[in-house]
């Protein structure tokens, strides 16, 4: 087999398993994820409520960052094997357990906690994704309220407030 054929085979395998396969098998890409509501999640959400939406958003983000690992643990054997957990499964079994979670699971849990606080309408929370921003397909949450927009990605340790836009487009 020549070098071109080997390279092409490796590239096709990479695209298939790291980009196309997750897009169809995991929630928040091709298929939307459901918002969960169960007693333990609702209790946690109430505990993370702050005096306003910004504080609550920060509290939920800090909970996710202190409880779950992401990009820094992706190459551990247990983390890599968890990629075979397909579908829109319940987060009940992982709630509060210190462990690695893929971005789609972190975002599902993050969005469910925020919704259970009662402070955020579902339309304020959008999943965004990119096919080629990292080795695997990747997603994060965009949160918008009161004219403010945040990019939240606990998997990569991102909590960014985007600059407010004025009606004229000048800041």
ZIWO-V447588 format. One record per residue. N is the residue number from 0. PSI is psi in whole degrees, -180 to 180 (999 if undefined). Layout:
N_PSI ; N_PSI
//
This chain:
0_137 ; 1_169 ; 2_-40 ; 3_-43 ; 4_-41 ; 5_-49 ; 6_-45 ; 7_-41 ; 8_-44 ; 9_-44 ; 10_-45 ; 11_-42 ; 12_-44 ; 13_-51 ; 14_-42 ; 15_-50 ; 16_-25 ; 17_-14 ; 18_-57 ; 19_-48 ; 20_-54 ; 21_-35 ; 22_-35 ; 23_-22 ; 24_-18 ; 25_153 ; 26_161 ; 27_2 ; 28_-101 ; 29_-41 ; 30_131 ; 31_155 ; 32_148 ; 33_151 ; 34_128 ; 35_151 ; 36_111 ; 37_158 ; 38_-44 ; 39_-38 ; 40_-41 ; 41_-38 ; 42_-46 ; 43_-44 ; 44_-43 ; 45_-37 ; 46_-25 ; 47_-2 ; 48_132 ; 49_-173 ; 50_-17 ; 51_178 ; 52_-40 ; 53_-45 ; 54_-40 ; 55_-44 ; 56_-46 ; 57_-41 ; 58_-45 ; 59_-42 ; 60_-47 ; 61_-37 ; 62_-48 ; 63_-45 ; 64_-36 ; 65_-18 ; 66_-37 ; 67_146 ; 68_162 ; 69_-116 ; 70_-35 ; 71_-16 ; 72_8 ; 73_-29 ; 74_4 ; 75_147 ; 76_-47 ; 77_-37 ; 78_-48 ; 79_-39 ; 80_-26 ; 81_-10 ; 82_-19 ; 83_9 ; 84_99 ; 85_161 ; 86_-174 ; 87_63 ; 88_163 ; 89_144 ; 90_1 ; 91_-41 ; 92_-15 ; 93_-8 ; 94_123 ; 95_-2 ; 96_124 ; 97_114 ; 98_170 ; 99_139 ; 100_136 ; 101_160 ; 102_-39 ; 103_-34 ; 104_-41 ; 105_-43 ; 106_-38 ; 107_-47 ; 108_-44 ; 109_-49 ; 110_-40 ; 111_-41 ; 112_-48 ; 113_-44 ; 114_-36 ; 115_-11 ; 116_-21 ; 117_4 ; 118_-9 ; 119_126 ; 120_152 ; 121_-33 ; 122_-15 ; 123_-11 ; 124_117 ; 125_137 ; 126_131 ; 127_152 ; 128_161 ; 129_141 ; 130_-37 ; 131_28 ; 132_-15 ; 133_-179 ; 134_-44 ; 135_163 ; 136_146 ; 137_148 ; 138_160 ; 139_176 ; 140_136 ; 141_126 ; 142_131 ; 143_129 ; 144_150 ; 145_39 ; 146_3 ; 147_148 ; 148_136 ; 149_143 ; 150_119 ; 151_125 ; 152_84 ; 153_-28 ; 154_-38 ; 155_15 ; 156_43 ; 157_126 ; 158_99 ; 159_126 ; 160_125 ; 161_150 ; 162_142 ; 163_146 ; 164_140 ; 165_169 ; 166_-27 ; 167_-9 ; 168_-4 ; 169_138 ; 170_999
//
